[in-house]
């Protein structure tokens, strides 16, 4: 009997050593996940440095309780986001299922058989089996599934961040559209007043009707533009309802859905250290976790070349009655099973090599995501600088246009310039107001984009708090209501 045990031990040792020799040199020394961390740490400082406010959440960028309420409703009701959240729960259940393979498995059975002599017999059995994880393959499988859960969580976080950014951007677009409608209404009111003024001055013998058709044409064009702006506002309302997971009619019935014409203050987020900023991004975290999963799958594939060992304990009992068969005096057997792949036509080796190449592929996908993330931050910083200068130039041009209008208005009253010249200056002034509104929106929206690029996120429940510190809002000008308005009295 001792000789049998010794022979069995030698066979086990030879099988293990043979399998280890078979895969020696196949497992890389360094995983792709460690290399990717080195890539993140090697990102140089941001090329453009702008003064900003340190914030931790996207909702801190805009101090608006109404907007914070919409973000909370979107996080709770958006159908796409709920599907992503369920994907996380599915991944967690898969991890629990995979972890069960590390524990012993227990099964019980009871059956009854009848014989020709009319005496039946009961048989009960209890089996305990356990796959010993000598190579750590099963543990790697659980770790890989856990990494998949973390990856799904990162994907869900990024989806929530994107949803919040979309809600914030549409909110700004609604403000912009309300502002454009107000400007166009003023333009139309002025153009209609121009028509009446031309006719009235003609009746008084102070002017001719040469500019009447031009005034009517401009009025019709302004009505068309105003109709388009109003439809754009309704389209944005429907887009907001879709993000919140609500019917557009239900959103319209809620209080506080009407936005004003004044842009809110948006904080300029602080861009600190690249490694610190980028490490917060859920999409980059997900890309790294995908590498981690690929590394573990590679290890699992190589460890499949190693022998596996399992134990099985079986208890059984038979009896003519049910009570006598319930393991009162069971017979037992213990089985140890050792298996090792010797020849499978290169299948396992090919699977291991495929897993190694997949890990490298995930590494390059991470590097691509990292480079895109760096570009997004640099682009947003550059846009902040460019849009700031552009806004200043537009506001300077608008101030000059308003002064020019006042000069032309004075000369028109004195009969020194024709009405068409005055109309040209009016049109230019309104066009600059529209351009100013568009530049302000682009700058505010770019700050939200920068916050997302820097890894700012949202909580599951948004609880807006007053902003602390020195908030750096974009300076905006209210919609002009009197400086370019012409009435019958002031030009006659």
LINDATA-V534079 format. One line per field, one symbol per residue. ss: DSSP state (H for helix, E for strand, - for the rest). psi: psi as a letter, one per 30 degrees, with the letter a starting at -180 (. if undefined). A space follows every 10 residues. Layout:
# LINDATA-V534079
ss: ???
psi: ???
This chain:
# LINDATA-V534079
ss: -HHHHHHHHH HHHHHHHHHH HHH------- -HHHHHHHHH H--------- --E---EHHH -E--HHHHHH HHHHHHH-HH HHHHHHHHHH HHHHHHHHHH HH--EEEEEE EEE------- EEEEEEEEEE EE----HHHH HHHHHHHHHH HHHHHHHHHH HHHHHHHHHH HHHHHHHHHH HHHHHHHHHH HHHHHHHHHH HHH------- -HHHHHHHHH HHHHHHHHHH HHHHHHHHHH HHHH---HHH HHH------- -----E--E- ---HHHHH-- -HHHHHHHHH HHHHHHHHHH HHH----EEE EEEEEEEEE- -HHHH----- EEEEEEEEE- ------HHHH HHHHHHHHHH HHHHHHHHHH HHHHHHHHHH HHHHHHHHHH HHHHHHHHHH HHHHHHHHHH HHH-----HH HHHHHHHHHH HHHHHHHHHH HHHHHHHHHH HHH---E--- ---------- ---------- -------HHH H-
psi: eeeeeeeeee eeeeeeeeee eegkfeklek lfeeeeeeee ffkllkfkkk klkjlfkeff ekijeeeeee eeeefffkee eeeeeeeeee eeeeeeeeff fflkkkkklk lkkllfggjl kkklkjkkkj jkiefgeeee eeeeeeeeee eeeeeeeeee eeeeeeeeee eeeeeeeeee eeeeeeeeee eeeeeeeeee eeefgfllgf geeeeeeeee eeeeeeeeee eeeeeeeeee eeefhlkeee effklgfkla gkklkkkjkk jckeeeefff keeeeeeeee eeeeeeeeee eefffllkkl kkkkklkllf leeffhheil klkkkkkkkk kejgggeeee eeeeeeeeee eeeeeeeeee eeeeeeeeee eeeeeeeeee eeeeeeeeee eeeeeeeeee eeefgfklee eeeeeeeeee eeeeeeeeee eeeeeeeeee eeeggkalle kjjklkklaj kilkklklkk fffgkkleef f.
